[in-house]
Amino acid sequence: MVRSRVRVRWRASLALTGLVLVALAVPLAFPAVVALYYGESLLPFGVAIGVTVALGGAMRRLADPSENLGPREAFLAVSLIWFLVAAVGAIPFLVAGAGTIGGPVTALFEAMSGLTTTGATAIRDFSAHSQSILMWRQVIQWLGGLGILILATAVLSSLNVAGAQLMETETQTRTVDKLTPRISETARLIWGLYVGLTLLAMGAYWALGLLGVAPNMDLYNAVAHGFTTVATAGFSPEPESMGAFAPAVQWIAIPFMVTASTSFVLLYFAIKVDPMRLLRNEEFHFYLGTITFFTAIVAGVLTLSANPAFDPEEILRHALFNVASIVTTTGYASTDFDVWGPAAKHMLFLCMFFGGMVGSTTCSIKSLRWLVAFKSLYRGLYTSIHPEAIRPVRVSGDPVDEETIRDIYAYLLLSLIIFFLLTVLVVVDAARAGADVSQFDAMGAAASTFLNIGPAFGEAGPYGTYNVFPTSTKVVMVILMWIGRIEIIPVLVLFTKSFWTS
Amino acid sequence: MRVVIIGAGEVGTSIAANLASEHDVVVIDIDERRAEQLKYDLDVLTLTGDGTSMETLETAEITSADMLIACTDDDRTNIVACATAKALSNPFTIVRTKNVEYLQTWERNNDAFGADFVVCSDLLTAQNIVRIVGLPAAIDVDPFVGGLVQMAEFEITESSPVTGQTVVEADRYESLTFAGLFRDDELLLPSGDTRIEPGDRAVVIGSPESVQLFANDIAPETTPDRADEIVIIGGSDIGYHTARLLEQRQFSPRLVEQDEQRARYLAEELPGTTVMQHDPTDTEFLQREHIDEAEILAVAHESDEKSLLISVLASRLGVDRVIAVVDTAEYVTIFEEIGIDVAINPRGATAEEITRFSFESVAENLAVLENDQAEVLELQLGKDSGLVRKPIRDLDQEIDGQFVIGAIARGQSLITPRGNTELRPGDHIVVFVETDAIAEITAMT
């Protein structure tokens, strides 16, 4: 029997992955500096840097300059990079060995939840961890925020041709809007915007701390929250998330979360060329509309319910903050919304499925897909009355081609199927392990991990931990966070036979 | 004047026929028989050859020609012929194109292709249709500056909203200027306090959209409003431009095109139009979609036979007005005889436009009004023009003759002239001039 030949130039993919792994040593040095400052152990980061350089270096040696990166190699590379960066990211937690994230699975869970900007934590006791380890959680989220491959393209000049391919694969959008003729230049502009926004958020937080409005917002916390606000990621070194800080901090966080989930390409145009282009964008309207709509409902529900008793400012702040946090897929909480009534909680659950705009730091299904799906459903109603009418679906006046619409339907269906399967698995696995997980809590946890939100309900609520789930469930969640973040397709194609052979 | 015409098809022949009586005309065609035939039909010199070749043009003595009209059925041949002629000599050149993009290129930069004037048949035809559709109440309508500006003359009725108002009061239409009033047989150039009386004929100049709005106000019964059903049959380029121009005038037409891909393309390009993909001769479909109740149906099908069938069908089903584009000139009368309201022949319209244009060389375009009492001219201002760099208010005192500047086109944007507007070199102005003052005005450009 002749073995079928492998048709993927996997060496090229591995070599590229190696390049990114070696470069990972640089961000790993940042928490090491924090460790030096606080006089904590450097070992966790030293080991991680050693492993990533050694592994990356070894993979680099597989490089064959004659092999270039096609669509298949891009799928493989993107999937591998996201997985291995998370794996290396777990090393500091594992070496530190403290608390609930000292085990291999929980460490990987924490790192994957970080890199994919999910923000679901397996930590039970925050005080068990050093400042530098907690800072590494924040840094890894910031790296994943806009997508590591956009970062890689911006920083690594050798990616100037393959970059567009990688960025398209990473975001699963049909085209990357090139702002400049060079893709690396475009990636740099977008990253510049991201860095600028991050520094602005850090500055704003720190200023509130210095002004005495939020005394516990010191430089450490300002940097830590700056990273995860703009990455719409949601980790916080505080067990009570943003609820640990003064209302002013929460108010300031809202515009940063909302901006970071706005298309960076449109933000760039808004700043440099014409703000109207953003303000006229239909996806932007839809995205802001989603936040406004759910905020109004949640605020209404909170007003009507006696428990918890909030004053009007608190109602508005908590409704807006938590809806914005979940729609943008950040996953911060301003209060423990798990104690809210079922009506408000179910609204927050619905919010998980929306997400911000395409081309931002957001995760989940994203506004553009829903907008196109709703418009094409409406179009279906129209054409059932006028069967001969040709009516392209338009977003901001531009027609969307039919193939894209089919892809979007397929994506929505796939997302919902995976969500249902994961829910069932969480319930069944919890029952097997004897853990107490209700139906709704299981749905919340499934949506929250797969769609990269962060907190869910019940034990896995905003002030809780995902450590309650059995190890087997956590393994599945790790995989689904990974798949969900790179928008399903790049990983799923790896499991088809034709990807490797034909 | 010596005129070289390239292309002896319908357009070329028709232009040659119009010019032959007063000018020396040379017609070049690549088809020997067609060239031969023309020699017997008209008093012109004919040559057989490729109009884009230097040799042919030299044989036609291009160096002594005052004007070259390139009007074959092929856009690129016309453009190359024109550029070649400019390379050899400096005649005034007129190019006929079908593709609107070439016209747009030329409008962006008037040096393009070596053309001094470009006529786009498809756009011209679409403009004609839209004019007939949109302004049935107008006594006279003419486009200027490639359709950017429109001049129209309307009769003011007793019930019109501007009746009894002064010009200042009536001047509430954005980018519309009251250029002149005819009362009985007398021409009035309106000053601000001239009162508009019933029975006056008002000449307005402005953007096509503003002229449309004005028409809606003063003749609401005859002018179609936005709710009126306008259906275009056939997604040819003429159909496409008709829909596009109607959209610009705030109408929401429906367009029927049989070809699936073309229909999809049109639907993408025309956001304000409902595109339907079906056989337009299917009566059941026409009735199901209530096309029989349409106020206006414009037929722009590629095939004249189909157009005829659809037009007859539509009239019989009860469409109020049917406008048909007829490709073959001889069929125009047949269409009109059997009761089609208007039949337009694109080649005829093109020939008419070119002929009209070639009669006048200083003014780029003109319209003669009310037995030659006044004319509307389109002029391009030169660097040393006496009209530039001072407020229009001052020009009135400087110049003895009576005139009103109706619109200014600067690049592709339209500027509404008011007392303190200053003209600049390069501007195209559309000016309403009393016949006696024409020489004075044209001398100042």
Chai-1 contact restraints between the chains, C-beta under 6 A:
chainA,res_idxA,chainB,res_idxB,connection_type,confidence,min_distance_angstrom,max_distance_angstrom,comment,restraint_id
A,E388,B,M276,contact,1.0,0.0,6.0,A-B,restraint_1
A,E388,B,Q277,contact,1.0,0.0,6.0,A-B,restraint_2
A,E388,B,H278,contact,1.0,0.0,6.0,A-B,restraint_3
A,A389,B,T274,contact,1.0,0.0,6.0,A-B,restraint_4
A,A389,B,M276,contact,1.0,0.0,6.0,A-B,restraint_5
A,I390,B,A263,contact,1.0,0.0,6.0,A-B,restraint_6
A,I390,B,R264,contact,1.0,0.0,6.0,A-B,restraint_7
A,I390,B,A267,contact,1.0,0.0,6.0,A-B,restraint_8
A,I390,B,V275,contact,1.0,0.0,6.0,A-B,restraint_9
A,I390,B,Q277,contact,1.0,0.0,6.0,A-B,restraint_10
A,P392,B,A267,contact,1.0,0.0,6.0,A-B,restraint_11
A,P392,B,E268,contact,1.0,0.0,6.0,A-B,restraint_12
A,P399,B,E268,contact,1.0,0.0,6.0,A-B,restraint_13
